[in-house]
Amino acid sequence: MSPKVSIVVPLAGGPAQALRCLQGIAAQAEDPAHEIVVVDDASVGLEPLLSQLAGDVEVLRNERRLGFAGSARRGADHARGEIIVFIRDAAAPAPGWLLPLGAALDDPAVGLVASATDGAGASQSPVAAWSAAIRAADLRAADLPDLPGHLVFGALALSLANRGRRVVIAPASGISSPGARTGGARRPAGDEPELTVVIPTLDAASERVRACIGAVQGTTEVAHEIVIIDNGCPPQGFASPVNAGVRAARTPYVVVMNDDVEAQPGWWPPLRAALDAGAAISFPLTIDGPMRFDFPAWCFAMTRDGIDAFSHAPGEFFDPSLVLWYQDTDLLHRLRKAGRPPVYAETSRIRHGLSETVGSEDPELNAWVRVQVAADRERFLRKYPGIAMDGHALAS
């Protein structure tokens, strides 16, 4: 017998918040009859928790991160209920959260009903809710839009309103917003950080950056800082924002990380061990995607001494004239000349989106990238005339 309600829960963050969310769902009454569809959105550190789920819980696993909209769509495709309830960002349902959502949809004039965020007072909007319910038939007619997660309920509400359906909040359906300190392996207050992670990005508010930060927080056991360099107004390439982030670092170790990197559990200690053994730069293994074994500049670690020894100039780690590409090739050339090539730390693992920004679908940005890459190559070859190249890399 099919359940009346399907609860779709995309999960991508830390296990503590995910556990609170799932415990909140488990505390709901059996009426209305419901199933739970968890979508593991290429998460970090959730496998021990997800492996314990049983009963009326189906776990779907994304091979790559789809974001809330894509994961919700996939979960809805597997749902059997006539009503589908979505929960965003592993928000935690309060006791009695589920029943009012289904009850509100007994009114055929209502198309979407949202939960009330605990502590938010009377000035709430359903489009900003952490959970919302919609009939499966209405969802199929509206089509879940491919938008950033916080805009999805608003887009569904607009689609339903255009068809004469009302969008309401169920005040008795309470849900707590995701905790502000759930992603990281938090250290005692006052600990001196040993590591700075520098993340340059064109959009610090994007889901991609939030996923990157969440993975760093959830898998880095030592005291650390994260420096986000938003260089999207206008785009400034890679060298300048990295240089700015490295200048801001005040720790013994620094990691430079693209915003489409996802650190895996245990990623940092092997990189630190390689540095402590004398490496100027160390880098991890990229899993589930292409890997470069000379110098994958989408994620690499260095010491303060390494920064001082191999910076292009004081305060400029990369050569700023190589704006978007080839600054890592320039660094690799200098490291090899010094007899200290980057060291591969095999047991350190990350995932990487392989230059999602460089492959942007924005035509203006894409055109700028193509022109800049060609200009950077010309500058690099002028700097090192006669050097042998193999595509983007130095020839072996």
DODREN-520784 format. One record per residue (C-alpha): x, y, z; residue number from 1. Coordinates in nm, 2 decimals, padded with zeros to 4 digits. Each point is the difference from the previous one (the first is absolute). Example, Ala and Ser with C-alpha at 12.3 -4.5 7.8 and 13.67 -1.06 7.14 Angstrom:
<rs>
x / y / z / k
01.23 / -00.45 / 00.78 / 1
00.14 / 00.34 / -00.07 / 2
</rs>
This chain:
<rs>
x / y / z / k
00.00 / 00.00 / 00.00 / 1
00.14 / 00.34 / -00.10 / 2
00.05 / 00.26 / 00.28 / 3
-00.19 / 00.32 / -00.01 / 4
00.31 / 00.21 / 00.05 / 5
00.36 / -00.02 / -00.13 / 6
00.26 / 00.20 / 00.19 / 7
00.29 / 00.08 / -00.22 / 8
00.32 / 00.10 / 00.18 / 9
00.30 / 00.10 / -00.21 / 10
00.31 / -00.02 / 00.22 / 11
00.35 / 00.15 / -00.07 / 12
00.12 / 00.15 / 00.32 / 13
00.15 / -00.12 / 00.33 / 14
-00.13 / -00.31 / 00.19 / 15
-00.11 / 00.20 / 00.31 / 16
-00.26 / 00.20 / -00.18 / 17
-00.11 / -00.30 / -00.21 / 18
-00.05 / -00.20 / 00.32 / 19
-00.22 / 00.28 / 00.15 / 20
-00.21 / 00.01 / -00.31 / 21
-00.05 / -00.37 / -00.02 / 22
-00.08 / -00.02 / 00.37 / 23
-00.26 / 00.27 / -00.05 / 24
-00.16 / -00.20 / -00.28 / 25
00.01 / -00.32 / 00.21 / 26
-00.19 / 00.17 / 00.28 / 27
-00.31 / 00.06 / -00.22 / 28
-00.32 / -00.19 / 00.06 / 29
-00.07 / -00.29 / -00.24 / 30
-00.31 / 00.19 / -00.13 / 31
00.01 / 00.10 / -00.27 / 32
00.18 / -00.31 / -00.14 / 33
00.33 / 00.11 / -00.15 / 34
00.32 / -00.11 / -00.15 / 35
00.34 / 00.16 / 00.02 / 36
00.22 / 00.05 / -00.31 / 37
00.35 / 00.12 / 00.09 / 38
00.22 / 00.13 / -00.29 / 39
00.37 / -00.01 / 00.09 / 40
00.12 / 00.29 / -00.22 / 41
00.37 / -00.12 / -00.02 / 42
00.03 / 00.08 / 00.36 / 43
00.31 / -00.01 / 00.23 / 44
00.00 / -00.20 / 00.32 / 45
-00.37 / -00.12 / -00.01 / 46
00.06 / -00.37 / -00.09 / 47
00.01 / -00.13 / 00.36 / 48
-00.33 / 00.17 / 00.07 / 49
-00.17 / -00.10 / -00.33 / 50
00.11 / -00.36 / 00.04 / 51
-00.20 / -00.03 / 00.32 / 52
-00.33 / 00.11 / -00.16 / 53
-00.25 / -00.27 / -00.05 / 54
-00.38 / -00.06 / -00.02 / 55
-00.20 / 00.25 / -00.21 / 56
00.31 / 00.19 / -00.11 / 57
00.14 / -00.01 / -00.35 / 58
00.35 / 00.14 / -00.05 / 59
00.09 / 00.12 / -00.35 / 60
00.37 / 00.10 / -00.06 / 61
00.11 / 00.26 / -00.25 / 62
00.33 / -00.07 / -00.17 / 63
00.06 / 00.37 / -00.03 / 64
-00.15 / 00.30 / 00.18 / 65
-00.33 / 00.11 / -00.15 / 66
-00.11 / 00.26 / 00.26 / 67
-00.33 / 00.02 / 00.17 / 68
-00.21 / 00.04 / -00.32 / 69
00.16 / -00.29 / -00.18 / 70
-00.01 / -00.23 / 00.31 / 71
-00.36 / 00.09 / 00.08 / 72
-00.10 / -00.08 / -00.36 / 73
00.17 / -00.33 / 00.02 / 74
-00.16 / -00.08 / 00.34 / 75
-00.34 / 00.10 / -00.14 / 76
00.04 / -00.24 / -00.29 / 77
00.04 / -00.29 / 00.24 / 78
-00.28 / 00.12 / 00.24 / 79
-00.33 / -00.20 / 00.01 / 80
-00.21 / 00.24 / 00.21 / 81
-00.28 / 00.22 / -00.14 / 82
00.15 / 00.28 / 00.21 / 83
00.37 / 00.08 / -00.01 / 84
00.17 / 00.19 / 00.28 / 85
00.35 / 00.15 / -00.05 / 86
00.24 / 00.10 / 00.27 / 87
00.28 / 00.24 / -00.08 / 88
00.35 / 00.00 / 00.14 / 89
-00.08 / -00.27 / 00.26 / 90
-00.22 / 00.23 / 00.21 / 91
-00.14 / -00.17 / 00.31 / 92
-00.38 / -00.07 / 00.02 / 93
-00.17 / 00.06 / 00.33 / 94
-00.25 / -00.25 / 00.15 / 95
-00.33 / 00.01 / -00.19 / 96
00.17 / 00.16 / -00.31 / 97
-00.14 / -00.24 / -00.26 / 98
-00.38 / -00.02 / 00.06 / 99
-00.08 / 00.37 / -00.06 / 100
00.17 / -00.01 / -00.33 / 101
-00.22 / -00.28 / -00.13 / 102
-00.31 / 00.15 / 00.16 / 103
00.05 / 00.34 / -00.18 / 104
00.01 / -00.18 / -00.34 / 105
-00.35 / -00.15 / 00.07 / 106
-00.12 / 00.34 / -00.13 / 107
00.01 / -00.03 / -00.38 / 108
00.06 / 00.38 / -00.03 / 109
00.34 / -00.04 / 00.17 / 110
00.29 / -00.10 / -00.22 / 111
00.30 / 00.03 / 00.23 / 112
00.02 / 00.01 / 00.38 / 113
00.32 / 00.10 / 00.19 / 114
00.11 / -00.07 / 00.35 / 115
00.05 / 00.28 / 00.25 / 116
00.36 / 00.06 / 00.11 / 117
00.03 / -00.01 / 00.38 / 118
00.08 / 00.33 / 00.15 / 119
-00.05 / 00.20 / -00.31 / 120
-00.32 / 00.17 / 00.12 / 121
-00.29 / 00.11 / -00.21 / 122
00.19 / 00.15 / -00.29 / 123
00.06 / -00.32 / -00.19 / 124
-00.02 / -00.07 / -00.37 / 125
-00.07 / -00.34 / -00.14 / 126
00.25 / 00.05 / -00.28 / 127
00.29 / 00.01 / 00.26 / 128
-00.13 / -00.30 / 00.20 / 129
00.23 / -00.29 / 00.10 / 130
-00.27 / -00.26 / -00.10 / 131
-00.30 / 00.00 / -00.22 / 132
-00.26 / -00.25 / -00.13 / 133
-00.16 / -00.03 / -00.34 / 134
-00.22 / -00.25 / -00.17 / 135
00.20 / -00.24 / -00.22 / 136
-00.23 / 00.08 / -00.30 / 137
00.05 / 00.37 / 00.05 / 138
00.38 / -00.05 / 00.02 / 139
00.00 / -00.19 / -00.33 / 140
-00.20 / 00.28 / -00.17 / 141
00.22 / 00.27 / 00.14 / 142
00.33 / -00.17 / -00.05 / 143
00.26 / 00.06 / 00.27 / 144
00.22 / 00.28 / -00.13 / 145
00.38 / -00.02 / -00.02 / 146
00.07 / 00.29 / 00.23 / 147
00.21 / 00.06 / 00.31 / 148
-00.16 / -00.18 / 00.30 / 149
-00.13 / 00.31 / 00.18 / 150
-00.20 / 00.10 / -00.32 / 151
-00.17 / -00.33 / -00.07 / 152
-00.31 / 00.04 / 00.22 / 153
-00.05 / 00.35 / -00.13 / 154
00.01 / -00.12 / -00.36 / 155
-00.25 / -00.28 / 00.08 / 156
-00.23 / 00.25 / 00.18 / 157
00.01 / 00.23 / -00.31 / 158
-00.09 / -00.28 / -00.23 / 159
-00.29 / -00.11 / 00.22 / 160
-00.12 / 00.36 / 00.04 / 161
-00.02 / 00.03 / -00.38 / 162
-00.24 / -00.29 / 00.00 / 163
-00.22 / 00.15 / 00.27 / 164
00.14 / -00.20 / 00.30 / 165
00.06 / 00.16 / 00.33 / 166
00.33 / -00.02 / 00.19 / 167
-00.03 / -00.01 / 00.38 / 168
00.20 / -00.05 / 00.32 / 169
-00.12 / -00.27 / 00.25 / 170
00.08 / 00.17 / 00.34 / 171
-00.03 / -00.33 / 00.19 / 172
00.27 / -00.16 / -00.23 / 173
00.31 / 00.11 / 00.18 / 174
00.36 / -00.05 / -00.12 / 175
00.33 / 00.13 / 00.13 / 176
00.24 / 00.16 / -00.24 / 177
00.33 / -00.18 / -00.06 / 178
00.24 / 00.07 / 00.29 / 179
00.26 / 00.27 / -00.07 / 180
00.28 / -00.22 / 00.14 / 181
-00.07 / -00.35 / -00.13 / 182
00.25 / -00.04 / -00.29 / 183
00.33 / 00.00 / 00.17 / 184
00.20 / -00.20 / 00.24 / 185
00.00 / 00.28 / 00.25 / 186
00.30 / 00.07 / 00.22 / 187
00.01 / 00.17 / 00.35 / 188
-00.02 / 00.37 / -00.01 / 189
00.34 / 00.17 / -00.01 / 190
00.18 / -00.28 / -00.18 / 191
00.27 / 00.13 / -00.23 / 192
-00.07 / -00.11 / -00.36 / 193
00.27 / -00.20 / -00.17 / 194
-00.15 / 00.01 / -00.35 / 195
-00.15 / 00.26 / -00.23 / 196
-00.21 / -00.12 / -00.30 / 197
-00.01 / 00.26 / -00.28 / 198
-00.30 / -00.04 / -00.23 / 199
-00.03 / 00.25 / -00.30 / 200
-00.34 / 00.02 / -00.16 / 201
-00.22 / 00.20 / -00.23 / 202
-00.30 / -00.04 / 00.23 / 203
00.05 / -00.04 / 00.37 / 204
-00.38 / -00.06 / 00.05 / 205
-00.03 / -00.29 / -00.25 / 206
-00.09 / -00.35 / 00.09 / 207
00.33 / -00.12 / -00.13 / 208
00.19 / 00.22 / 00.24 / 209
-00.22 / -00.10 / 00.29 / 210
00.06 / -00.36 / -00.08 / 211
00.38 / 00.06 / -00.01 / 212
00.00 / 00.18 / 00.33 / 213
-00.23 / -00.26 / 00.16 / 214
00.24 / -00.28 / -00.11 / 215
00.30 / 00.18 / 00.14 / 216
-00.18 / 00.07 / 00.33 / 217
-00.13 / -00.36 / 00.03 / 218
00.33 / -00.18 / -00.08 / 219
00.27 / 00.23 / 00.15 / 220
00.07 / -00.11 / 00.36 / 221
00.27 / 00.26 / 00.08 / 222
-00.06 / 00.36 / 00.09 / 223
-00.03 / 00.19 / -00.33 / 224
-00.11 / 00.31 / -00.18 / 225
-00.17 / 00.04 / -00.34 / 226
00.07 / 00.30 / -00.22 / 227
-00.25 / 00.06 / -00.27 / 228
00.10 / 00.23 / -00.28 / 229
-00.30 / 00.11 / -00.21 / 230
00.15 / 00.14 / -00.31 / 231
-00.32 / 00.00 / -00.22 / 232
-00.04 / 00.38 / -00.04 / 233
00.16 / -00.01 / -00.25 / 234
00.17 / -00.34 / -00.04 / 235
00.37 / 00.03 / 00.07 / 236
00.12 / -00.35 / -00.09 / 237
00.19 / -00.23 / 00.24 / 238
00.34 / 00.15 / 00.08 / 239
-00.11 / 00.33 / 00.16 / 240
-00.27 / -00.14 / 00.23 / 241
00.23 / -00.29 / 00.11 / 242
00.28 / 00.26 / 00.07 / 243
-00.25 / 00.20 / 00.21 / 244
-00.10 / -00.30 / 00.20 / 245
00.35 / -00.12 / 00.06 / 246
00.09 / 00.35 / 00.13 / 247
-00.29 / -00.02 / 00.24 / 248
00.11 / -00.33 / 00.14 / 249
00.17 / 00.01 / 00.34 / 250
00.05 / -00.37 / 00.07 / 251
00.30 / -00.24 / -00.04 / 252
-00.18 / -00.19 / -00.28 / 253
-00.21 / 00.13 / -00.29 / 254
-00.22 / -00.19 / -00.25 / 255
-00.12 / 00.15 / -00.32 / 256
-00.32 / -00.17 / -00.12 / 257
-00.23 / 00.06 / -00.30 / 258
-00.37 / 00.06 / 00.10 / 259
-00.10 / -00.32 / -00.18 / 260
00.21 / -00.22 / 00.22 / 261
-00.15 / -00.22 / 00.27 / 262
00.24 / -00.11 / 00.27 / 263
-00.04 / -00.36 / 00.12 / 264
00.04 / -00.13 / 00.36 / 265
00.36 / -00.01 / 00.10 / 266
00.12 / 00.22 / -00.28 / 267
00.22 / 00.23 / 00.20 / 268
00.25 / -00.21 / 00.21 / 269
00.17 / -00.17 / -00.30 / 270
00.06 / 00.34 / -00.17 / 271
00.14 / 00.14 / 00.33 / 272
00.22 / -00.31 / 00.04 / 273
00.15 / 00.05 / -00.35 / 274
00.07 / 00.36 / 00.08 / 275
00.16 / -00.09 / 00.33 / 276
00.22 / -00.25 / -00.18 / 277
00.15 / 00.28 / -00.21 / 278
-00.24 / 00.05 / -00.29 / 279
-00.04 / 00.36 / -00.12 / 280
-00.35 / -00.08 / -00.13 / 281
-00.21 / -00.31 / 00.04 / 282
-00.33 / -00.10 / -00.17 / 283
-00.27 / -00.26 / 00.04 / 284
-00.15 / -00.27 / -00.22 / 285
-00.31 / 00.11 / -00.19 / 286
-00.25 / -00.29 / 00.00 / 287
-00.30 / -00.05 / -00.23 / 288
00.14 / 00.22 / -00.27 / 289
00.31 / 00.10 / -00.20 / 290
00.33 / 00.02 / 00.19 / 291
00.33 / 00.17 / -00.08 / 292
00.31 / -00.14 / 00.17 / 293
00.24 / 00.29 / -00.08 / 294
-00.18 / 00.28 / 00.18 / 295
-00.38 / 00.01 / 00.03 / 296
-00.03 / 00.37 / 00.10 / 297
-00.37 / -00.04 / 00.09 / 298
00.12 / -00.11 / 00.35 / 299
00.34 / 00.03 / 00.14 / 300
00.17 / 00.06 / 00.34 / 301
00.31 / 00.19 / 00.10 / 302
00.18 / 00.12 / 00.31 / 303
00.08 / 00.36 / 00.09 / 304
00.37 / -00.07 / -00.09 / 305
-00.11 / -00.14 / -00.34 / 306
-00.20 / 00.31 / -00.07 / 307
00.30 / 00.22 / 00.08 / 308
00.24 / -00.21 / -00.20 / 309
-00.21 / -00.04 / -00.32 / 310
-00.21 / 00.31 / -00.03 / 311
00.03 / 00.18 / -00.33 / 312
00.06 / 00.33 / 00.19 / 313
-00.05 / 00.13 / 00.35 / 314
-00.38 / -00.02 / 00.07 / 315
-00.06 / -00.16 / -00.34 / 316
00.00 / -00.38 / 00.03 / 317
-00.10 / -00.05 / -00.37 / 318
00.12 / 00.21 / -00.28 / 319
-00.29 / 00.25 / -00.04 / 320
00.07 / 00.05 / -00.37 / 321
-00.13 / -00.36 / -00.05 / 322
-00.35 / 00.09 / 00.08 / 323
-00.21 / -00.32 / -00.04 / 324
00.22 / -00.29 / -00.11 / 325
00.37 / -00.09 / -00.01 / 326
00.09 / 00.16 / 00.34 / 327
00.00 / -00.35 / 00.14 / 328
00.22 / -00.12 / -00.30 / 329
00.24 / 00.29 / 00.08 / 330
00.01 / -00.11 / 00.37 / 331
00.06 / -00.36 / -00.10 / 332
00.29 / 00.11 / -00.23 / 333
00.16 / 00.19 / 00.29 / 334
-00.05 / -00.29 / 00.24 / 335
00.16 / -00.25 / -00.24 / 336
00.30 / 00.23 / -00.06 / 337
00.05 / 00.01 / 00.37 / 338
-00.01 / -00.38 / 00.02 / 339
-00.32 / 00.01 / 00.22 / 340
-00.30 / -00.10 / -00.22 / 341
-00.34 / -00.03 / 00.16 / 342
-00.05 / -00.32 / 00.21 / 343
-00.30 / -00.22 / -00.05 / 344
-00.17 / -00.10 / 00.33 / 345
-00.18 / -00.31 / -00.12 / 346
-00.22 / -00.06 / 00.31 / 347
-00.14 / 00.35 / -00.01 / 348
-00.32 / 00.00 / -00.21 / 349
-00.22 / 00.27 / -00.16 / 350
-00.26 / 00.02 / -00.27 / 351
00.02 / 00.27 / -00.26 / 352
-00.25 / 00.15 / -00.25 / 353
00.28 / 00.05 / -00.26 / 354
-00.01 / 00.38 / -00.05 / 355
-00.37 / 00.05 / 00.01 / 356
00.05 / 00.38 / -00.01 / 357
00.24 / -00.02 / -00.30 / 358
-00.27 / -00.20 / -00.17 / 359
-00.28 / 00.25 / 00.08 / 360
-00.30 / 00.01 / -00.22 / 361
-00.01 / 00.38 / 00.04 / 362
00.09 / 00.11 / -00.35 / 363
00.17 / 00.32 / 00.10 / 364
00.21 / -00.17 / 00.27 / 365
00.08 / -00.29 / -00.23 / 366
00.12 / 00.24 / -00.27 / 367
00.22 / 00.19 / 00.25 / 368
00.14 / -00.33 / 00.12 / 369
00.10 / -00.12 / -00.35 / 370
00.17 / 00.33 / -00.08 / 371
00.18 / 00.01 / 00.34 / 372
00.13 / -00.36 / -00.03 / 373
00.15 / 00.07 / -00.34 / 374
00.16 / 00.32 / 00.13 / 375
00.14 / -00.18 / 00.31 / 376
00.15 / -00.26 / -00.22 / 377
00.18 / 00.26 / -00.21 / 378
00.13 / 00.18 / 00.31 / 379
00.12 / -00.33 / 00.15 / 380
00.19 / -00.09 / -00.32 / 381
00.16 / 00.34 / -00.02 / 382
00.11 / -00.04 / 00.36 / 383
00.15 / -00.35 / -00.08 / 384
00.10 / 00.00 / -00.37 / 385
00.06 / -00.34 / -00.13 / 386
-00.16 / -00.19 / 00.29 / 387
-00.17 / -00.32 / -00.10 / 388
-00.37 / -00.01 / 00.06 / 389
-00.26 / -00.27 / 00.00 / 390
-00.34 / 00.18 / -00.01 / 391
-00.03 / 00.18 / 00.33 / 392
00.29 / -00.19 / 00.16 / 393
00.37 / -00.01 / -00.03 / 394
00.13 / -00.28 / -00.21 / 395
00.17 / -00.27 / 00.20 / 396
</rs>
